Amino acid sequence: FAQSTAQSSAQILDKFLNVLPTITIREGHRVKVYLSGDLALPDYTNHTMPPNL
């Protein structure tokens, strides 16, 4: 009984441990983002800005 309970608990906890954190910030608030690695961005070619900006 104890072994099956431990296995079931481990499976359930595994699902929760592999969830990435989500942060919600209200619109208009400033945020600082610090990167721990390189940020890959797409090529800048053919980039256009909407005229209403």
C-alpha positions in Angstrom: 0.0 0.0 0.0 2.7 2.5 0.9 4.7 1.9 -2.3 1.7 2.4 -4.5 0.8 5.6 -2.6 4.3 6.9 -3.0 4.3 6.2 -6.8 0.9 7.9 -7.2 2.1 10.9 -5.2 5.2 11.1 -7.3 3.2 11.0 -10.6 0.9 13.8 -9.4 3.7 16.0 -8.1 5.7 15.5 -11.3 2.8 17.2 -13.2 3.0 20.3 -11.0 6.8 20.5 -10.9 7.1 20.7 -14.7 4.8 23.7 -15.0 6.5 27.0 -16.0 5.7 30.0 -13.9 3.3 32.6 -15.2 3.5 36.2 -14.2 0.6 38.6 -14.9 1.4 42.3 -14.9 -1.2 45.1 -15.2 -1.2 47.1 -18.4 1.0 50.2 -18.3 3.3 49.0 -15.5 7.1 49.0 -16.2 8.9 45.7 -16.2 12.6 45.0 -16.2 13.7 41.7 -17.9 17.1 40.2 -17.3 18.2 37.5 -19.7 20.4 34.7 -18.6 21.2 33.8 -22.2 21.1 34.9 -25.8 17.8 36.0 -27.2 17.2 34.8 -30.8 15.3 37.3 -32.9 14.1 37.0 -36.5 15.8 38.8 -39.4 15.0 42.5 -39.7 14.5 42.4 -43.5 11.2 43.5 -44.9 10.1 44.9 -41.5 7.3 47.4 -41.7 5.6 49.4 -39.1 1.8 50.0 -39.0 1.0 53.6 -40.0 -1.1 54.2 -36.9 1.8 53.9 -34.5 
